[in-house]
């Protein structure tokens, strides 16, 4: 079982408003997709305690969670685990667990499917409770933990190395499957690489959800636990590595700048793109795929031209669609 309390590590430093907003959007999608029932679902957000923008980041995360479509937490036991974690932190203080209700829902959702933000506190200070870190929720729970240090001017890597040391200690957090490091454009790339090297996770992703790590498994990467995971929390060994590279420790995937539109966001790709991908990937031969593409674009174009003409001249509203993704 490839379990993991997947952490998203927020680097200290100077961020633009767009960088904070896009980072928060990525976390929201990584939490709410599949109802949180996935081994690479975001579960922990690691914030620098000394960073002046940490509360702005919290606010943007709450906004992004509201705007991202809520999906049912379908996996058996996910609601019970959520309730256990929420009740544990509510006993500590009512401000430690905050329900974030989404604006839209796909399917039959209840309040139990909405994400609850858990405040774990600051490591090493009174009131810190890491219960939400050491177990995999596999559901709509997102924990926030602060680590001492980090500032707007921190660009020497010391904080991130300490953060990696904390996360590498499996008595602090569960699993080694994947993690994401959020790095602003202002960060020295040597610092980014230092943090990537220090993190003992099977997949270390920079500015992109670790779903990308799963995808690139077939393109030369690997998917599985880090070799230091002797307890087997995230399983044993890995899949992938089609080029048979010896002694693989991890796969590293770099995403685009945080100033750019996230690779995975709350905005679904155009249906025509999904249909085109379906036509190509689900065809027995390249020729068959090209024929399907030609048919798809021809029929779509015909419908697109004919629909407004019929509507204008005869008052007939023809909203028929053509393609797999529309059904």
Helices and strands as residue ranges (DSSP letters): E 6-10, H 17-32, G 33-36, E 42-48, H 54-67, E 70-71, H 78-92, G 94-96, E 97-100, E 105-106, G 111-113, E 115-122, E 141-147, H 158-168, E 178-182, H 189-198, E 203-206, H 211-215, G 216-219, E 222-224, E 238-240, E 251-254, H 271-281, H 286-314, G 324-326
